[in-house]
């Protein structure tokens, strides 16, 4: 397994599992062979289709596109709802299901799109609240560090964000410190 959608992920299917292990957890799972170069080409083509919404756009492999839509030079500030719907509709026309999230921080948008699986606009300054109920697994931290946090009773990003930053220093690596700053609105 190289990647899985959210439903198989919730069934316990993880990167690195064999197909047999995945089928043991989810017998009716559909599989397909991935060609990394073709996936990247597809993502780049999708990005080119969205150049109309912003000149500040880039693919973010393996499955995301990120765009600056409120940049002062883009002429699109304040048009978030229209942009969200245009992107969602265009992706559907191209045969892709997309969760479009507009937020102050690109990582917040990515986490919310992946874990809440809905299109939404996170109000300015609302990033911390948007992340609160997401599981700790949504953050880009190692399994070892996540297990340690779980052993401390920390299961959600909201619980994690309430930990004092000083207590994380020395116990965790720089990635955890960075994710804590993001989740607590200090990035």
N, C-alpha and C positions, 0 to 999 in steps of 0.2 A: 504494500500500500504506500503510495507516494502522497496522496491527498484524499480527503473525503469531505463530502458535504456535511452540513450540520447534523442531519438526522442520523447517518451512520456514526458520526462522531459521538453523538449522545448515547448510541448503543455500545460505545466502548471501542470502536474501531480507531486505531491510531497508526500514525506513520511508522513504517518499518515492519508492520505485521505481514505475514504471508496471506495469500488469498484464502487459504484453508482456515487460518485463524479468524479472518474476517467473516467468512461464511458460517463459522461455528457460532459467532455472536449475532449475525444478521443473515439468516439463510437465503433470503431473497434479494440480496444486494446485487446491484448491477455493476459490472467492472468494465473498464476499457483501458487499453494500453495508451500511455501518454508519450507523446513525442515532444520533448522539452522545447526544441526549436520551433516546431509548429505552434505550440502553445504561445510562445513569445511572439511569433509572427502575428497570430490572431489578436493578441493583446495590443500590439502596435497598430494593427489595422483599425481596431476599435477606437484607440486613442485618436487616430487621424480623423475618424468620423465625428469626433467631438470637438475638433478645433474651433468650431463655430461658437462654442460657449465660452471659450477662453484661450488666449494665446499661451497662457501659463498652465500647460497640461502635460502630463507624462505618465507612461505606463509604470506600474509598480508591481513587478512580477511576484508571485505567480498569477494572481487573479484580480488585481485592482488597478484602478486608474485614479489619479489624483489631479485635481485642478484648483487653481486659485481663482475663485469667482468673485471675490469682493475686493480685489486689488484696485487701487484708485485709478490706474490707467486702463482697466478693462472696460469701464463704462457699465458694469453690471452690478455694482453695489446696490443693495436694496431690492433686487429682483430674484431673491432666492427661491421662492415658491415656483415661479415660472421656469427657472433653470432646472430645478429638481424634476418637474414634470416633463420638460423637454428631453432631458437626459434619459429618464425612465422610459418614455415612449420610444425614443430613438433606439435604445438597447433592445426593447421588445420587437421593434420592426426588424432588427438585425438578428433576431432569434436568440437573444440572451436575456435571462432574468437578472435584474440588477436591483440592488438595494442602494439607493442614492441617499447619502447623508451629507448635510452641510453643517460644518462646525468650525469653531475658532482654530482648532488644532487638527491636523490631518490624521494623527494617530487615534484621536478620539473618534473621528469619523469612521476610520477603518474598524475599530473595535465594535462600535455600535452597529455598523452595517453587518459585520460578520455574526455577532452574537445576538442581536435583537431581530435581525432579518426583517427589517422594515425600512422604508424610506422615511426620512424625517429631517426636520431642521432643528438643530440644537441652538437655542437662543444664545446670544453673546453672553459669555460668563457662565453658561450652564453646563460646561463640560464635566465638572465634578459630579453634579447631580445625575447626568446622563450615564455615567460609568458606575454609580453606586451599587446597583443590583446585579451587575455582571459578575460571573464567576471569576475567581483568581486565574483560571486557565486562559482567560482572554488576554492577559498580559504576556509580554514577551520575556518571560523569565524561565530559567531552567527548571526541569522537573525536580531536581534535588532541592533547589531553593523553595519551590512551590510546596514540596512535601514538608519542609521545615515550617513554613508558614501555616500549613494545614495542621501540623501537630500543635501549633500554638492557638488553634481554634479560628484561624483567619481563613474564611471561605469565599468572601466576596471582595470586590475592589473597594467598596465602601468601608468595610472593616479594615482593609489594608491601608487606606488613605488616612485613617484616624491614628495609626501608629505614629509615635514621635519619630521624626527623621533621625534624631541623634541616636536612638536605640537601634536603628538599622545599620549605621556606620560601624564597620569593623566586624559585623556578623554576616553581612551580605556583600555581594559584588556590586560593581558600578551599574550594571543593568537594573538591578532591583532598586537602587537609589534613584536612577532616572525614571523608572516606572512609578515609583512612589511620588516623585515630584509632579509627574504628569497627572496621576490620579488624585492628588490633593490640590491641584490647581496652582502649583508653584513652578511649572515649567516655563 
